[in-house]
Amino acid sequence: MSTFDLLVRGGSVFANGRLARVNVAVRDGRIAALTADAPDAATVIDATGRLVLPGGIDVHCHIAQTTSTGATTADDFHEATVGAAFGGTTLVMPFAAQHRGQSLRDSVSAYRERAAGRAVVDYAFHMIVTDPNPTVLETELPALVSEGFTSVKLYMTYDALRVDDRQLLETLLHARRLGVLPMIHAESHDMIGWLTERLLSLGYRHPRHLAHARPALAEREATFRAIGLAELLDIPVFIVHVSSAAAAAQIAAAQRSGLPVFAETCPQYLLLTERDLDRPFHEAVKYCCSPPPRSALDHGALWDGLRDGLFSCFSSDHSVFRLDGPHGKRSAGDDAPFNRIPYGLPGLETRLPLLFSEGVNRGRLSLERFVELSAAGPARLFGMAGRKGVIAPGADADLAIWDPDARTTLSAATLHDGAGYTVYEGTELRGLPVTTISRGVVVCDAGRLLAQPGHGRLVACERAPGVGTRPAPAPWLA
């Protein structure tokens, strides 16, 4: 009988913060040893000339999610996690969304059913709270936290999703007590609503005007306000999909003053600009997302934030709507106003190859920062430290083997999600994951899918580090 189930040998392994020429031995789905020896194993993978990195963690993606308008995103948990695996990601964190009037418990239960038996890599859930009533905050939320759902997303915009500032404060208070990490979609609702009405009343309907309706100023103002509300209650907060230099500056100022403010950005805010919306309607709809792409000047500030530690995570905000069909981006007609186009882009599969090619291979990011942003940082922040995001004895054997010099040209024809298009069509990449391993099982290798639906498991998360561990800032805020 073999000593180990799997041995990955000959590669440059990123462990303990650096590359080392060691072999990774796996037993029962976990890393059993990092060794210079070549022990006997049932399966041996030769990684000579390649990088062995922790499998990626995408903490912001929308999978099989029904929106407030009744539309459902295009890919199910099988399609989405297959794409994730081919992109070097071994854990996804989508959202169990409560809609107004719904039970949070029922929303999580229904979402678990959607995922069960379909995923090929592991997954964990955030919760979206839109109706923070006493039953939700005092009964349902504590019970769900005890079951491993320890992060909650709150929207500051969208009529059907937003919570007002008082509701936000009340939710933050309960999150602090429970050790829940709040995630904030920070855009100014009234500013966007007023601008949208003005634009449409004057005939500005084309998707290019999405950038005018949701300007960087709306993101900056809401980011400042979200940080202030969190500061009042002395609770860490995570700002999602930062798109602009203006919002990044608010986060940097808060971090310099010692506030526990964390943030992510996404590929679309590094590689697209508002000019991508200025295309013929049938093409422009592909690029409609919220917040919208900004300017090339914002790119530099966001790359700086990725390099310098302002951002803790690099996520996709994957949210797929097909172009046609009842829920498609063109479903409201060929001349629909920009506010009736479903917002969202596909990105689970392309997230890490884009970051590696544009970041590591272009000298913008060190390999250490790549691993921190793609795996180690997300695992720590969302309660999976020691189990996910690292290559170390005792951790789950979630590995991505990268060929740092492999080249390809991105095309929708070779991707695996349910979109049927990519906004990065024709982009040339250097550096690709060639083998992805989840809990010791090879999910995909050399372009072949090997794992079966249902291999992926729901992961329970621990309480967020640092939330609620200090005394309340005042007795009336306890």
QUITA-V255452 format. One record per run of one state. SS is the DSSP state (H for helix, E for strand, C for the rest). FROM is the first residue (numbers start at 1). TO is the last residue. Records with the same first field share a line. If there is no record, write none. Layout:
SS=FROM-TO + FROM-TO
This chain:
C=1-3 + 10-11 + 16-17 + 21-22 + 28-29 + 36-40 + 47-50 + 55-55 + 59-60 + 63-65 + 67-71 + 73-76 + 87-88 + 98-103 + 116-121 + 129-133 + 147-150 + 156-161 + 163-164 + 179-180 + 186-188 + 202-206 + 214-215 + 234-236 + 240-244 + 257-260 + 267-267 + 272-273 + 278-280 + 288-295 + 309-312 + 316-317 + 320-337 + 341-344 + 346-350 + 361-366 + 382-395 + 397-398 + 410-411 + 415-427 + 439-440 + 446-447 + 450-457 + 459-474 + 478-478
E=4-9 + 12-15 + 18-20 + 23-27 + 30-35 + 41-46 + 51-54 + 56-58 + 61-62 + 66-66 + 72-72 + 89-97 + 122-128 + 151-155 + 162-162 + 181-185 + 237-239 + 261-266 + 313-315 + 318-319 + 345-345 + 396-396 + 399-409 + 428-438 + 441-445 + 448-449 + 458-458
H=77-86 + 104-115 + 134-146 + 165-178 + 189-201 + 207-213 + 216-233 + 245-256 + 268-271 + 274-277 + 281-287 + 296-308 + 338-340 + 351-360 + 367-381 + 412-414 + 475-477
